[in-house]
Structure formats: C-alpha cells, structure tokens
Amino acid sequence: MSTRLKFVAACVWVALIAPGLMAQAPSAPGAAASFRGSLPPPPTSRPSAAEIQALQADLKPMEEALASLQAKPYSADVAVLLKALRYAVDFEEWFDKKPADSLRKAKALMDEARSRLAALKEGRAPWMDGPGYKLLGFYSRIDGSAQPYGVEVPEDGLLPKGRPAMMIWLHGRGDTATDLNFVYSRLTARKPNQIRPKGALIVHPFGRFCNGWKSAGETDVFECRDDAAKRFGTDERRVALAGFSMGGAGAWHLGAHFADQWACVHPGAGFADVKFYQKLKPEQYPPAYEQALWNLYDVPAYARNFLNLPLVLYSGENDAQRATADYMQGILKAEGMDPPHFIGPGVGHQYHKDSIPQVTAFIEEALARGRPAWPERVVLQTRCLLYNRCHWLSIGRLSQHWLQDARLEARRDEQARRFEVKAQGVELFALQRRANERDFEVRINGQRVEGLGEHGYLQVAGRWVAADATQAKALEFKAWQASGPVDLLFHEPFVLVLPDRAGFSPKLDAWVAQESAAFVRRWQRLMRGRPRVVKASEYDPAMTARPIFWGDLKSNSALAALAAKLPLAWDAKKLTVAGQVHEAAHCAPVGIFSWVDEVSGRRLQAGLNAGLSFREAHDRTNSLQNPKLPDLSVLDLDQPADAQSAGRVLQAEFYDEQWRLPKGR
C-alpha cells in the first residue's frame, strides 16, 4: 500500500474507530489541559457552534474530493490545508483574541483549498509557478500524515547556472503555532526571512509543531528537504542549515548528528544540552538511566562532528541564551575548533541589524563552496547507533551505548594509497571505497589490517580484522542499527497493535486502554499526525511498519505469538524481568525488544506498551522533551498516570551490546 493510501486508511480509522478509543482517554481538564505550559494550550476564544457547524459542512465534501485525488502529484499541497482546518475544528485550536480573526484564517485556507482542488482535478498546480512565497506539503513516511512547509523562491526564479542552493530555516518555539497558524502564516507571508542567502531557495519546515526538532520533527526536516529538492532541482551539496531560538537548538542538534548533510550550520541563540541549559545541580538530577539518555540528543556528546563542516554562531549581547554559545565554544575549542561567534550589540533574544549581513555572508560563502563530495578526512563521534555515519564512514558496533564516548577518525592518503583510522569506543565499522581505492592499505590505531573489509572491520581480542560474510551474519549484537530507548520507535514508520480480548488483570487492561488512547491523542496534538492502529486480530507480520504491541500475552494475540521472543517471563501472577519478580496484577512492562527472524535472518524490533516517554509536564521547555525511559522498564500501576509519568518506575534496564538484560538483579 502506498504512503498516500495508508494516510487515507489512517483517516478512515480515526473516523470509525478513534471516537470509541478516545472516549477512554482522560477528558479535559486532564493532565495536559491543567498543566500550565502544555502543548497546544487551551483555546483563547471559540467560534460559535453555528460557525463551527458551517465550517464542518464546507470541509467534509472537500475531504471526500481530496480522497479521490490522493495519487495525483502535489495532492499533499491541498491536504495540509484541509488537515489544518480539521485539526482546528476537532481540537479547538483557536488562538486569536477574537473568534472573527480565527474564522478569517479558516476562510482563507478554505478558499485556497477549494481553488487548489479545482486545479488538481485538471492536473494543474498553479501555486508552484513563479518566484515568491509558497505553501507546500508532503506525506510523512512515519504515519502518512500531510505535513506542511513553506518555501521562499528568489525573485530571479531560480535561474542561476547549475542547480541552486537551499537554506533550511528552522523556526522558533510558538505554543500556538499549530497547523492553522503555521499554514496561514506561510500562505500569507510577505516579509523575507532575516537571513537570506542570495539566490538560495529558503525552506521553512513545520517540524511537527513544537518538539525541538527531535523525534518525528527530526525525520520531517529531511523529508521536507528532499521534497523541496525534487520540486526545485536544488544542489544536494549546497544545503545550509540555520535557525533561531528553538530553531537554533535544532541547528545545533541536526548539525552535530548529521554533519555530512550540510554545506554549513548556523545555530542562533538555541540550547544545546539539558544539564547546562537547565542549570541543574546534582541534587536535581533525574535517575541515572535518564541522565544516560541525555546523550541521545545533547550536542556536546557529538561536538567533534563539527570538524566536518563550517559553523557560525550568533547571540544577542544581552541574551540569556548566549551562555549556551559560549559554553559550546569552550567544548569546540577543546577539540581544535574556533567557529566565528557574532554578537549583536545591545540586543537580547533577537538578531541585530548589523549582524544579519555578517552571518549571511558566511553562509553565502559556504554555499558557494558546497560540502565536499568525498572529503579526505572524516570525523565521527556518537553515543548510539541511531547516529552512526558520516560521509564514507559508518559505525556498526559500540563498546557501550550511552555512557562511553565512541570516536572514529579516518584520513585517506592518496599519495601513500592508505587509509589511516583512529578508533575509540568502537568495535565494528565500515569505510566506503571508491573503485580506484580498492588496493589502499588500511591501518587502524597503527595496526595494518589485511583485506578489503567489505563486511566491515571488526575488533577481535584486541586486534582489528576484516570481517568476512560469516562473521557479519553471525553477529548477535547491536550491529548497524539503533536499539533503544523506547522513543526511537517513533523516528520510523510504526503501527499500534491493540488488544483484541481481556487480559491478565483488569487494572492492566484499564491502564492499556487509557494510555494507548492518550498516546493517540498526544501524537495527534503534539506530533500532528494520525497513528496507524490495528487490532491484534488484524495484525499481519508482513507489515513494514514497526509494531508496538499493547496489552499482555492474554489480551494481545499478536504479542502472544511472539512470547518466546520476549526478554521476560509473564503470566497472570508474575512478571519477571532480569531476575526481578513483580506482581503481574498491577504492573506493566514498557519497552523495546528484538529478535532474529528465522526466515530472513534479519534482526527485527518491536515495542511493548510504548508511547512517547516525555509527557505533558515536559512540554514547558523543549530541552525536556527527551526520553525518560530506557530500553525496558516495569511500571507500578498503583500510582496513577499523570503529566510526569505513566506510572511509578519499579525497574529500568538497558540491554547490553548483545541485546541481553543483566541477570540476577
């Protein structure tokens, strides 16, 4: 099934099944509604019931008309308009002071959608013509939802010789900048972006609203980039990444974790880690497993990756967030870097007019050069296998996830016909060779290694060897793929597999119903999409999306079929995880698990009672929207779920590098 058809199916599920499921979720004012700073906030003013009814009457036939046009090019450009209206109506996302202003925006979107639908039926897309500001969309590979983005096309109409450059601009935080307001702002944009490299296409991702450009917001940046590149024919080697405030934090994060994707990176006034930004003292630290998981997104753990590209910083002289740039400069200097840091004199959290041309000139120069196609030197630093590659280097196995720094540095010496590699905290890696480099010698930490390493270079008993096919296939450890924590399930396509019967415990059944419904609603409200959902009896293992099973071995028949693959023992009385025994009647395991498929030989992954582990209470600052649970946890359901957690954590475990849990604890 195509992504677009899956999106239609997801919408059908929401229409037919979700109302019953959503009825099980805590109703407002629940944790999300009562927490000051939750996302999105309660409505400021509501249109009347009659006005909403009129909107519904206009919206429904347009949604039906779009469903028949899903396969047409640019149908997502219409879908983002209708989705913005649907979400505003269904979730009361009305944030203007006067209802008339919200209705004016809704009418503008309705008129544009009607016009685009008519053109789409005729195979036309006039909104793509000419220079200026454009509102576009794409269908997410994660959940099939339509996600909007804006584009500024230079007045020269993108006519420079060769393929034009692109700058991705990441927006700052806006608690009310949901689809309706974002789409309207891009549809009616009149002012150019402050940082505007000459001749470059400027792309404005939505990034799933307000999650600090992490999780699905991270994935969307690349899908947005690729969609714009396909439409406008931009040069993949001349893409700059920039942003301010929350967007600056996104530039730090995406720049450090994907350093081979950008011609340059510009973080403006954004946070870079949790502990420094939150000014946490040791007595305020969360549990050790959560501290370890800061290393998923925290930029200092990936700082060396900036050795691969140009970096330029900006801060207002009086901006409190200047401290992050100063802090990061100290870390970068320790690694041999000293990027320019422009300071806006006398201003706070904003660009100074004299700093804008300085930053713009730096970006223009970097775009003119472009990123190298095949750099002589590549540096890669990581704490997990989600971020395991840069240019022609990739890491397949770490000595230890999260707590141990993994560094890989390689230099290609054309004259000596040799690769010189330094490895630390790495036990398996690969380097990609060009045809004329197949006879290059490889030295790793001074040791010469025989063989081409077509299956990677593996550390065995303290020495490096070129792994053969048998070794590569036999590797039972976390190799070449991300493992946990729970939240990594939502970077890729997933499907919720709900129970189809009663389970071991009424308390667990009630918790599963409440939390699965709460996750659906949270994904809709914060991540701006519709999760794919099936019942266990409808689940097909051939589905390409990662399954996330909800319930227990009695309530979920699809999960029961995988009982032998689970890293736990579970029946109506006991739940045993890594040697610890819990009473099954009031406990829930939450996590990710993995097994090797007997047919394909591939290692597969699935989730267990897993939703986003950061919750409504963490929305007050994007720096807290990070994983709160490790690979596998046990929750005590006697503590009611709230804005902080889904239950009291009784046990929290990480798998080792062989996907094993510690024993006898």
C-alpha positions as CSV (number, residue, x, y, z in Angstrom):
1,M,0.0,0.0,0.0
2,S,1.4,3.4,-0.9
3,T,2.1,6.1,1.7
4,R,-0.8,8.2,0.5
5,L,-3.3,5.3,0.6
6,K,-2.0,4.4,4.1
7,F,-2.8,8.0,5.1
8,V,-6.4,7.6,3.8
9,A,-6.7,4.4,5.7
10,A,-5.4,6.1,8.8
11,C,-8.0,8.8,8.4
12,V,-10.7,6.2,8.0
13,W,-9.6,4.5,11.2
14,V,-9.8,7.8,13.1
15,A,-13.3,8.4,11.8
16,L,-14.6,4.9,12.5
17,I,-12.6,3.7,15.5
18,A,-10.9,6.6,17.2
19,P,-14.0,8.1,18.8
20,G,-14.5,5.0,20.9
21,L,-10.9,4.8,21.7
22,M,-10.6,8.4,22.5
23,A,-13.6,8.2,24.9
24,Q,-11.4,6.1,27.1
25,A,-8.8,8.8,27.4
26,P,-8.9,11.2,30.4
27,S,-11.1,14.1,29.4
28,A,-10.2,17.7,29.8
29,P,-9.3,19.2,32.1
30,G,-6.9,16.3,32.4
31,A,-3.1,16.3,32.9
32,A,-2.4,18.0,29.6
33,A,-5.2,20.6,30.0
34,S,-4.5,21.5,33.6
35,F,-0.7,21.8,33.2
36,R,0.4,25.3,32.6
37,G,2.5,25.3,29.5
38,S,1.1,22.2,27.9
39,L,1.1,22.0,24.1
40,P,-1.0,23.1,22.4
41,P,-2.7,25.4,25.0
42,P,-6.4,25.7,25.6
43,P,-8.3,27.8,23.0
44,T,-8.2,31.6,23.5
45,S,-11.7,32.2,22.0
46,R,-14.1,29.8,20.3
47,P,-16.2,30.4,17.3
48,S,-19.9,29.7,17.9
49,A,-21.4,26.3,17.4
50,A,-23.2,27.5,14.3
51,E,-19.9,28.8,12.8
52,I,-18.2,25.5,13.6
53,Q,-21.1,23.6,12.0
54,A,-20.8,25.7,8.9
55,L,-17.1,25.0,8.7
56,Q,-17.7,21.3,9.0
57,A,-20.3,21.4,6.3
58,D,-17.8,23.0,3.9
59,L,-14.9,20.8,5.0
60,K,-16.4,17.4,4.7
61,P,-17.1,17.3,0.9
62,M,-13.6,18.8,0.2
63,E,-12.0,16.0,2.2
64,E,-14.0,13.5,0.3
65,A,-13.0,15.1,-3.0
66,L,-9.3,15.0,-2.0
67,A,-9.5,11.3,-1.1
68,S,-10.2,10.6,-4.8
69,L,-7.2,12.6,-5.8
70,Q,-4.6,11.3,-3.4
71,A,-2.5,9.7,-6.1
72,K,-2.0,12.9,-8.0
73,P,1.2,14.9,-7.8
74,Y,1.0,17.8,-5.3
75,S,-2.1,16.4,-3.6
76,A,-0.3,17.0,-0.2
77,D,-0.3,20.7,-1.0
78,V,-4.1,20.5,-0.6
79,A,-4.1,18.0,2.2
80,V,-2.1,20.3,4.5
81,L,-4.8,23.0,4.2
82,L,-7.7,20.6,4.9
83,K,-5.7,19.0,7.8
84,A,-5.1,22.4,9.4
85,L,-8.9,23.1,9.3
86,R,-9.8,19.6,10.5
87,Y,-7.4,19.9,13.5
88,A,-8.6,23.4,14.4
89,V,-12.2,22.1,14.4
90,D,-11.7,18.8,16.1
91,F,-9.2,20.0,18.8
92,E,-10.5,23.6,19.2
93,E,-7.2,25.2,18.1
94,W,-8.5,28.7,18.1
95,F,-5.8,31.1,19.5
96,D,-6.7,34.5,18.2
97,K,-8.1,37.0,20.7
98,K,-11.3,37.4,18.6
99,P,-13.2,34.4,17.1
100,A,-13.6,36.5,13.9
101,D,-9.9,36.5,13.4
102,S,-9.7,32.7,13.7
103,L,-12.6,32.4,11.3
104,R,-10.9,34.7,8.8
105,K,-7.9,32.5,8.8
106,A,-10.1,29.4,8.4
107,K,-11.9,31.0,5.4
108,A,-8.6,31.9,3.8
109,L,-7.5,28.3,4.0
110,M,-10.8,27.1,2.8
111,D,-10.8,29.3,-0.3
112,E,-7.2,28.3,-1.1
113,A,-8.0,24.6,-0.7
114,R,-11.1,24.9,-2.9
115,S,-9.0,26.6,-5.6
116,R,-6.2,24.1,-5.4
117,L,-8.7,21.2,-5.5
118,A,-10.2,22.5,-8.8
119,A,-6.8,22.9,-10.3
120,L,-5.7,19.5,-9.1
121,K,-8.7,17.8,-10.8
122,E,-7.4,19.3,-14.1
123,G,-3.8,18.2,-13.4
124,R,-2.5,21.7,-12.7
125,A,-0.6,23.2,-9.8
126,P,-0.5,26.9,-10.4
127,W,0.7,27.6,-6.9
128,M,4.0,26.2,-7.9
129,D,4.6,28.8,-10.6
130,G,7.0,31.7,-10.4
131,P,9.0,33.2,-7.6
132,G,7.8,34.3,-4.2
133,Y,6.3,32.6,-1.1
134,K,4.7,29.2,-1.3
135,L,2.9,26.8,1.0
136,L,3.6,23.2,0.2
137,G,3.2,19.8,1.8
138,F,4.4,16.2,1.8
139,Y,3.1,12.9,3.1
140,S,5.2,11.6,6.1
141,R,6.7,8.2,5.8
142,I,6.3,7.8,9.6
143,D,2.5,8.0,9.8
144,G,1.3,9.0,6.4
145,S,0.1,12.4,7.6
146,A,0.2,15.5,5.5
147,Q,2.9,17.9,6.8
148,P,3.2,21.5,5.7
149,Y,6.2,23.6,4.9
150,G,6.9,27.0,3.3
151,V,9.3,28.0,0.6
152,E,10.8,31.3,-0.5
153,V,11.7,31.3,-4.1
154,P,14.1,34.1,-5.1
155,E,12.8,36.8,-7.4
156,D,15.3,35.6,-10.1
157,G,13.1,32.5,-10.4
158,L,16.0,30.1,-9.5
159,L,17.7,30.8,-12.8
160,P,21.5,30.7,-11.9
161,K,23.6,28.3,-13.9
162,G,23.6,24.8,-12.5
163,R,21.3,23.7,-9.6
164,P,20.5,26.3,-7.0
165,A,21.4,26.2,-3.3
166,M,19.0,25.8,-0.4
167,M,18.9,27.0,3.1
168,I,16.7,25.2,5.6
169,W,15.4,27.7,8.2
170,L,14.2,26.1,11.5
171,H,11.6,28.2,13.2
172,G,11.5,29.2,16.9
173,R,9.0,28.0,19.5
174,G,5.4,29.0,19.2
175,D,3.0,27.4,21.6
176,T,0.0,28.4,19.3
177,A,1.8,27.8,16.0
178,T,-0.2,24.7,15.2
179,D,-1.2,23.8,11.6
180,L,-3.8,26.5,11.2
181,N,-1.5,29.4,12.2
182,F,1.6,27.9,10.5
183,V,-0.2,27.3,7.3
184,Y,-1.8,30.7,7.3
185,S,1.5,32.4,8.0
186,R,3.2,30.7,5.1
187,L,0.2,31.2,2.8
188,T,0.2,35.0,3.5
189,A,3.9,35.5,4.1
190,R,5.1,38.9,2.9
191,K,8.4,39.6,4.6
192,P,11.5,37.7,3.6
193,N,13.5,35.7,6.1
194,Q,16.0,37.8,8.0
195,I,18.9,35.5,7.0
196,R,18.5,35.3,3.2
197,P,21.5,34.0,1.1
198,K,21.4,35.4,-2.4
199,G,19.9,33.1,-5.0
200,A,19.1,30.3,-2.5
201,L,15.8,28.6,-2.0
202,I,14.7,29.1,1.6
203,V,12.7,26.2,3.1
204,H,10.7,26.5,6.2
205,P,9.8,23.1,7.8
206,F,6.9,22.8,10.2
207,G,8.8,20.1,12.1
208,R,5.7,18.7,13.9
209,F,4.9,22.0,15.6
210,C,6.9,22.3,18.8
211,N,9.2,19.4,19.8
212,G,12.7,21.0,19.4
213,W,13.2,19.3,16.0
214,K,13.6,15.9,17.7
215,S,11.7,12.6,17.2
216,A,9.3,12.8,14.2
217,G,10.2,16.5,13.9
218,E,13.8,15.4,13.0
219,T,12.7,13.0,10.4
220,D,10.4,15.6,8.9
221,V,13.2,18.0,8.2
222,F,14.8,15.6,5.8
223,E,11.6,14.6,4.1
224,C,10.8,18.3,3.7
225,R,14.3,19.0,2.3
226,D,14.0,16.1,-0.1
227,D,10.5,17.1,-1.3
228,A,11.7,20.6,-2.0
229,A,14.9,19.4,-3.7
230,K,12.8,17.2,-6.0
231,R,10.4,20.1,-6.9
232,F,13.0,22.8,-7.5
233,G,16.1,20.8,-8.6
234,T,18.4,22.1,-5.9
235,D,22.0,21.1,-5.4
236,E,22.3,18.4,-2.6
237,R,25.8,19.6,-1.9
238,R,24.8,23.2,-1.3
239,V,22.3,23.0,1.6
240,A,22.7,25.2,4.6
241,L,21.0,24.6,8.0
242,A,20.1,27.5,10.2
243,G,17.6,28.6,12.8
244,F,17.0,30.8,15.8
245,S,15.9,30.1,19.4
246,M,14.2,26.7,19.2
247,G,15.4,26.7,15.6
248,G,18.9,27.4,16.8
249,A,18.7,24.4,19.1
250,G,17.5,22.4,16.1
251,A,20.5,23.6,14.1
252,W,22.9,22.5,16.9
253,H,21.2,19.1,17.1
254,L,20.7,18.3,13.4
255,G,24.1,19.9,12.6
256,A,26.0,17.7,15.0
257,H,24.1,14.5,14.4
258,F,24.0,14.7,10.6
259,A,27.3,16.6,9.9
260,D,27.6,15.2,6.4
261,Q,24.4,16.6,5.1
262,W,25.1,20.3,5.3
263,A,27.4,22.9,3.5
264,C,27.3,24.8,6.7
265,V,25.4,25.1,10.0
266,H,24.2,28.3,11.8
267,P,22.7,28.0,15.3
268,G,21.3,31.2,16.5
269,A,20.6,31.5,20.3
270,G,19.5,27.9,20.9
271,F,20.1,25.4,23.7
272,A,22.5,22.5,23.1
273,D,22.0,20.2,26.1
274,V,19.9,19.5,29.2
275,K,22.1,19.9,32.2
276,F,23.8,23.2,31.3
277,Y,20.7,24.8,29.8
278,Q,18.5,23.8,32.8
279,K,21.3,24.8,35.3
280,L,20.7,21.6,37.1
281,K,22.6,20.9,40.4
282,P,23.4,17.3,41.3
283,E,20.5,17.1,43.8
284,Q,18.2,18.0,40.9
285,Y,19.4,15.3,38.5
286,P,16.9,12.7,37.3
287,P,17.5,8.9,37.7
288,A,20.8,7.7,36.2
289,Y,19.1,6.0,33.2
290,E,17.5,9.3,32.2
291,Q,20.9,11.1,32.5
292,A,22.4,8.4,30.3
293,L,19.7,9.1,27.7
294,W,20.6,12.8,27.6
295,N,23.4,11.5,25.3
296,L,20.8,10.8,22.6
297,Y,20.4,14.5,21.7
298,D,22.8,16.5,23.8
299,V,25.2,18.2,21.4
300,P,28.4,18.0,23.5
301,A,28.5,14.2,23.0
302,Y,28.6,14.8,19.2
303,A,30.7,18.0,19.1
304,R,33.6,16.6,17.1
305,N,31.3,16.1,14.2
306,F,31.5,19.8,13.5
307,L,35.1,19.2,12.4
308,N,33.5,18.1,9.1
309,L,31.8,21.4,8.2
310,P,31.8,25.2,8.6
311,L,29.9,26.5,11.6
312,V,28.9,30.1,12.5
313,L,27.2,31.2,15.8
314,Y,25.1,34.2,16.7
315,S,23.9,35.6,20.1
316,G,22.5,38.8,21.2
317,E,24.8,40.6,23.6
318,N,22.2,40.6,26.4
319,D,20.5,37.3,25.6
320,A,20.5,34.7,28.4
321,Q,20.9,32.1,25.7
322,R,24.3,33.5,24.8
323,A,25.6,31.3,27.6
324,T,25.0,28.2,25.5
325,A,27.0,29.5,22.6
326,D,29.9,30.4,24.9
327,Y,29.6,27.0,26.6
328,M,29.7,25.2,23.2
329,Q,32.7,27.3,22.1
330,G,34.7,26.0,25.0
331,I,33.8,22.4,24.1
332,L,34.6,23.0,20.4
333,K,38.0,24.7,21.3
334,A,39.0,21.6,23.3
335,E,38.5,19.7,20.0
336,G,40.5,22.2,17.9
337,M,37.7,24.3,16.6
338,D,37.1,28.0,16.9
339,P,34.0,29.0,14.9
340,P,33.1,32.6,14.5
341,H,30.5,33.9,17.0
342,F,28.9,37.1,16.0
343,I,27.4,39.1,18.9
344,G,24.5,41.5,18.4
345,P,25.5,44.6,20.3
346,G,23.0,45.8,22.9
347,V,20.2,43.4,22.0
348,G,18.5,40.5,23.7
349,H,16.9,37.5,22.1
350,Q,16.9,38.8,18.5
351,Y,19.2,39.5,15.6
352,H,20.9,42.8,15.4
353,K,20.6,44.6,12.1
354,D,24.4,44.8,11.7
355,S,24.9,41.0,12.5
356,I,22.5,39.8,9.8
357,P,24.8,40.6,6.8
358,Q,27.8,39.1,8.7
359,V,26.0,35.8,9.2
360,T,24.5,35.9,5.7
361,A,27.9,36.5,4.1
362,F,29.4,33.5,5.9
363,I,26.5,31.2,4.7
364,E,26.8,32.5,1.2
365,E,30.5,31.7,1.0
366,A,29.9,28.2,2.4
367,L,27.1,27.6,-0.1
368,A,29.3,28.7,-3.0
369,R,31.9,26.1,-2.0
370,G,29.4,23.4,-1.1
371,R,30.1,20.4,1.0
372,P,32.8,18.1,-0.3
373,A,31.6,15.0,-2.2
374,W,34.3,12.8,-0.9
375,P,36.3,14.5,1.9
376,E,39.9,13.4,2.6
377,R,39.3,13.4,6.4
378,V,36.1,12.3,8.1
379,V,35.4,12.5,11.9
380,L,32.5,10.7,13.6
381,Q,31.5,10.9,17.3
382,T,28.4,9.3,18.7
383,R,26.8,7.6,21.7
384,C,24.4,5.4,19.9
385,L,23.8,3.7,16.5
386,L,21.0,5.9,15.5
387,Y,23.6,8.5,14.6
388,N,26.3,6.1,13.2
389,R,27.5,7.5,9.9
390,C,29.3,10.5,8.3
391,H,30.3,10.6,4.7
392,W,32.2,7.4,3.9
393,L,32.5,6.2,7.5
394,S,29.9,4.3,9.5
395,I,29.9,2.5,12.9
396,G,28.4,-0.9,13.3
397,R,29.0,-1.7,17.0
398,L,29.9,0.4,20.0
399,S,31.8,-0.8,23.1
400,Q,28.9,0.6,25.2
401,H,25.9,2.6,24.3
402,W,25.2,6.0,26.0
403,L,27.9,6.1,28.7
404,Q,31.0,5.6,26.6
405,D,32.3,8.1,24.0
406,A,32.7,6.5,20.6
407,R,35.1,8.2,18.2
408,L,36.2,7.3,14.7
409,E,38.5,9.4,12.6
410,A,39.8,8.4,9.1
411,R,42.1,10.1,6.6
412,R,42.5,9.0,3.0
413,D,46.1,9.5,1.8
414,E,46.1,9.4,-2.0
415,Q,49.9,9.6,-2.3
416,A,50.6,6.8,0.2
417,R,47.5,4.9,-1.0
418,R,46.4,4.3,2.5
419,F,43.5,4.8,5.0
420,E,44.7,5.9,8.4
421,V,42.0,5.2,11.0
422,K,41.8,6.1,14.7
423,A,39.1,4.3,16.7
424,Q,38.0,4.6,20.3
425,G,34.9,3.0,21.9
426,V,34.2,1.3,18.5
427,E,34.2,-2.4,17.8
428,L,32.9,-2.6,14.3
429,F,33.0,0.0,11.5
430,A,33.0,0.3,7.7
431,L,34.6,2.6,5.3
432,Q,33.4,3.0,1.8
433,R,36.0,2.8,-1.0
434,R,35.9,4.2,-4.5
435,A,36.9,1.9,-7.4
436,N,40.4,3.3,-7.5
437,E,40.9,2.8,-3.8
438,R,40.4,-0.9,-3.6
439,D,44.1,-1.5,-3.2
440,F,44.6,1.1,-0.4
441,E,46.2,-0.2,2.7
442,V,44.2,0.2,6.0
443,R,45.8,1.0,9.3
444,I,43.6,1.1,12.4
445,N,45.2,2.6,15.5
446,G,48.6,1.9,13.9
447,Q,47.8,-1.7,13.1
448,R,47.9,-2.8,9.5
449,V,44.7,-4.8,8.5
450,E,44.6,-7.3,5.6
451,G,41.6,-7.5,3.4
452,L,39.1,-5.1,1.8
453,G,36.7,-5.1,4.8
454,E,33.6,-5.4,2.6
455,H,31.7,-6.5,5.7
456,G,33.4,-4.0,7.9
457,Y,36.4,-4.0,10.3
458,L,35.8,-5.9,13.5
459,Q,37.8,-5.8,16.7
460,V,38.5,-9.4,18.0
461,A,40.6,-10.0,21.1
462,G,42.1,-6.5,21.0
463,R,43.1,-6.7,17.3
464,W,41.3,-5.5,14.2
465,V,40.4,-7.9,11.4
466,A,38.4,-7.5,8.1
467,A,35.1,-9.2,8.9
468,D,34.0,-11.9,6.5
469,A,30.5,-12.7,5.5
470,T,30.1,-15.5,8.1
471,Q,31.3,-13.2,10.9
472,A,29.0,-10.4,9.8
473,K,25.9,-12.7,9.6
474,A,26.7,-14.3,12.9
475,L,26.9,-11.0,14.8
476,E,24.2,-11.2,17.5
477,F,24.9,-7.8,19.0
478,K,23.5,-4.3,18.3
479,A,25.0,-4.1,14.8
480,W,24.4,-1.4,12.2
481,Q,21.0,-0.4,13.7
482,A,19.6,1.6,16.5
483,S,18.4,-0.2,19.6
484,G,16.6,1.6,22.4
485,P,15.3,3.6,24.1
486,V,11.6,3.4,23.7
487,D,11.2,6.7,22.0
488,L,13.4,5.7,19.0
489,L,10.4,3.6,17.8
490,F,8.8,6.8,16.7
491,H,11.5,8.0,14.3
492,E,10.4,5.4,11.8
493,P,7.0,4.1,10.5
494,F,5.1,2.3,13.3
495,V,1.8,0.7,13.8
496,L,-0.1,0.4,17.2
497,V,-1.4,-3.2,17.7
498,L,-4.2,-3.0,20.3
499,P,-5.6,-5.9,22.4
500,D,-8.4,-7.9,21.0
501,R,-9.6,-9.5,24.3
502,A,-9.4,-9.2,28.1
503,G,-6.1,-9.7,29.6
504,F,-4.4,-11.0,32.9
505,S,-5.6,-8.1,35.0
506,P,-8.5,-5.6,34.9
507,K,-6.1,-2.9,36.2
508,L,-3.6,-3.5,33.4
509,D,-6.5,-3.6,30.8
510,A,-7.7,-0.3,32.1
511,W,-4.2,1.2,32.0
512,V,-3.6,-0.1,28.5
513,A,-6.9,1.4,27.3
514,Q,-6.2,4.7,28.9
515,E,-2.5,5.0,27.9
516,S,-2.9,3.8,24.3
517,A,-5.7,6.3,23.8
518,A,-3.7,9.0,25.5
519,F,-0.8,8.3,23.1
520,V,-3.0,8.5,20.1
521,R,-4.2,11.9,21.2
522,R,-0.8,13.1,22.2
523,W,0.6,12.1,18.8
524,Q,-2.2,13.9,17.1
525,R,-1.9,17.1,19.2
526,L,1.9,17.4,19.6
527,M,3.2,15.4,16.6
528,R,0.4,16.5,14.3
529,G,-0.3,13.1,12.8
530,R,-2.6,10.1,12.9
531,P,-1.0,6.9,14.2
532,R,-1.8,3.8,12.3
533,V,-3.8,1.4,14.5
534,V,-4.9,-2.2,14.1
535,K,-6.3,-4.7,16.5
536,A,-4.2,-7.8,17.3
537,S,-6.5,-10.0,15.2
538,E,-5.9,-7.8,12.2
539,Y,-2.1,-7.5,12.6
540,D,0.0,-9.0,9.7
541,P,3.7,-9.6,10.4
542,A,4.3,-8.7,6.8
543,M,3.5,-5.0,7.7
544,T,6.6,-2.9,7.0
545,A,6.0,-0.6,10.0
546,R,7.4,-1.4,13.4
547,P,4.7,-3.0,15.6
548,I,4.1,-1.6,19.0
549,F,2.1,-4.2,20.9
550,W,-0.2,-3.0,23.7
551,G,-1.6,-5.3,26.4
552,D,-0.3,-8.7,27.7
553,L,0.1,-12.2,26.5
554,K,-3.5,-12.9,27.1
555,S,-5.1,-9.8,25.8
556,N,-3.0,-9.4,22.6
557,S,-3.0,-12.5,20.4
558,A,-0.3,-11.0,18.1
559,L,2.0,-10.4,21.1
560,A,1.3,-13.9,22.4
561,A,2.6,-15.3,19.0
562,L,6.0,-13.7,19.9
563,A,6.0,-14.8,23.5
564,A,9.2,-16.8,23.0
565,K,11.0,-13.7,21.7
566,L,10.2,-11.5,24.7
567,P,13.1,-10.8,27.2
568,L,10.8,-11.5,30.1
569,A,8.6,-14.2,31.7
570,W,5.0,-13.2,32.1
571,D,1.8,-14.9,33.3
572,A,-1.3,-14.0,35.3
573,K,0.6,-14.0,38.6
574,K,4.2,-12.9,37.9
575,L,6.2,-10.7,35.7
576,T,9.9,-11.4,35.7
577,V,12.5,-9.1,34.1
578,A,16.2,-9.6,34.5
579,G,15.8,-11.7,37.7
580,Q,13.4,-9.3,39.4
581,V,9.9,-10.6,40.1
582,H,6.8,-8.4,40.2
583,E,3.1,-9.0,40.8
584,A,1.6,-9.1,37.3
585,A,-1.8,-7.8,38.5
586,H,-0.6,-4.2,39.0
587,C,2.5,-3.9,36.8
588,A,3.1,-3.1,33.1
589,P,6.3,-3.7,31.1
590,V,7.2,-0.9,28.8
591,G,10.0,-1.0,26.2
592,I,11.5,-2.2,23.1
593,F,12.5,-5.8,22.2
594,S,14.4,-7.5,19.4
595,W,14.7,-10.9,17.8
596,V,16.2,-12.6,14.8
597,D,13.7,-13.6,12.2
598,E,14.1,-17.3,11.3
599,V,13.1,-16.8,7.6
600,S,15.0,-13.7,6.6
601,G,17.8,-13.9,9.2
602,R,17.2,-10.1,9.9
603,R,17.1,-8.7,13.4
604,L,13.6,-7.2,14.0
605,Q,12.4,-4.8,16.6
606,A,9.0,-4.1,18.2
607,G,7.6,-2.0,21.1
608,L,5.7,-3.1,24.2
609,N,3.1,-0.8,25.7
610,A,5.3,2.0,24.4
611,G,4.4,5.6,23.8
612,L,6.3,8.9,23.9
613,S,8.0,8.7,27.3
614,F,8.2,12.5,27.7
615,R,4.8,13.8,28.7
616,E,2.8,17.0,29.1
617,A,4.8,18.3,32.0
618,H,7.9,18.3,29.9
619,D,6.4,20.5,27.2
620,R,7.2,23.6,29.2
621,T,10.6,23.6,27.6
622,N,11.8,21.8,24.5
623,S,15.0,20.9,26.4
624,L,13.0,18.4,28.5
625,Q,11.3,16.7,25.5
626,N,13.8,13.8,25.7
627,P,13.5,10.1,26.5
628,K,12.5,9.4,30.1
629,L,12.6,5.6,30.0
630,P,15.4,3.2,28.9
631,D,15.1,0.0,26.8
632,L,12.8,-1.9,29.1
633,S,11.0,-0.8,32.3
634,V,8.4,-2.1,34.7
635,L,5.8,0.4,35.9
636,D,3.7,0.2,39.1
637,L,0.1,0.9,38.0
638,D,-0.9,1.6,41.6
639,Q,0.5,5.1,41.0
640,P,-2.0,6.8,38.6
641,A,-0.6,8.1,35.3
642,D,-0.2,11.9,35.3
643,A,1.6,14.6,33.3
644,Q,5.0,13.4,34.6
645,S,4.8,9.6,34.1
646,A,2.7,6.7,33.1
647,G,3.3,5.1,36.5
648,R,6.0,4.7,39.1
649,V,9.1,3.1,37.7
650,L,9.9,-0.1,39.6
651,Q,12.6,-1.3,37.3
652,A,14.6,0.3,34.5
653,E,17.0,-1.7,32.3
654,F,19.3,-1.2,29.3
655,Y,20.2,-4.1,27.0
656,D,23.9,-4.8,26.7
657,E,25.6,-4.9,23.3
658,Q,24.4,-8.4,22.7
659,W,20.7,-7.5,23.4
660,R,20.8,-9.2,26.8
661,L,19.5,-7.9,30.0
662,P,21.6,-8.2,33.2
663,K,20.8,-11.3,35.2
664,G,20.1,-11.9,38.9
665,R,19.3,-8.3,39.9
